[in-house]
Amino acid sequence: MDRWDTTDGGSGSVFPTLILLLLLTMDVAVLLILLVIGIVVFLSKRKKPDEGEDNSPPNVVKRNLGEERAMTTTVNVSWDLPTTRTSGNPLDPALIAGVDVSLSADGGANFTLTDTVLPTAVQEVTYPDLVDGDYAVRLVVRLTTGQVSAGVDTPFQLDTSAPSDVTNIQITFP
C-alpha cells in the first residue's frame, strides 16, 4: 500500500490533513499580517492631538477662567464689475484686466494689495481670521489699456466683544 494513499483511512490520511492545516495556518498568518499592517496604517494616519489643543466634542463649551483669547472673524467682500466708464459711456467687459483688492487694518490710513481678481472669476475675496478693529477695503478696476478707476474705499468695523449685561431685571413674589 502506498504511504500517501488515503483510500483506506489509515495512517496515509495524515498528508491531506497536514496540507489542510498548513493552508489554514497560512491563511491565519496572512490574515494576522494584514491585520497588523492595517492597524499600523490606521494609527499612522490618525491625527495626533497637539499639546494644548482642545479636543472637546463640538457641543461642549469649555470655560477657562482667566484665559482670554482674541476672537477672529472671516469676512467676505464681493462686488459687481462696472458696465460704464466715468464719462457714462458703455464699457466693453473684455477691456477689464482685473480688480485690485487692498485691505487696511488701520481704518483706511494704509492699504496693502492682497488680491487681483480676474474678470472671469467670482468677484469676491475672503479674509479669514481678522481680529477686532477698524478696517477698510479698497477696490480698483484696471483696464487692459492701462487705465485705472479712482477706487472705492469701504470701511468696516469688527467688534466681537462681549454683549452688555441684561437690563430691567425684575424679581416678583406671586
Steps between C-alpha positions, in 0.01 A plus 500: 500500500627848409595710796290798378200296400200628692242255375528270798470779758816377669814683582523625139229756571758707690632669185173671390437599860846658522444683171162628623652611831785667316257690275285601795807607691623703204164670463496590868858622479422711192186629670699593810766673292235698311330588828827627649575701184149647510539603865840658433363697203195613699709618793751678277227694316306590813535865601697531818375772732743785547591607848256759620252419224138493608367155414157550652197392301352792301194525724707552815564857605819526699526765766861594560494770762780747468585398143400753241537431128451745219192423294552485126252550220497407134394782270383457140513799265312484169417750227368548147725595210434840342300520178575866423794737490519811720377694194177297508579319176471118496808300599588191298540221764785353293708809589497422873834349602408449865407651832777580749382439855685661789438473872570754771520385861522856633168642386620608156826678578719237329400237245670178394420335167368153587340371180449566132175342386470424129173598328423135420518398868241537772522862609575427864785475748504346846700621796515228766596551862463876529509627858294788640587835355430766241560386143447626149506327166600679178392378156668636186401387149786466250443498125715321242572845353675605824226724636390454862195609692528749784426218742234451761587481870246327722564511874371236741545418865529164668379487857475158660510636853262359757144632512386743765332364809126443506287789619166547668531198728182452699446265790145443613338285766156383388 
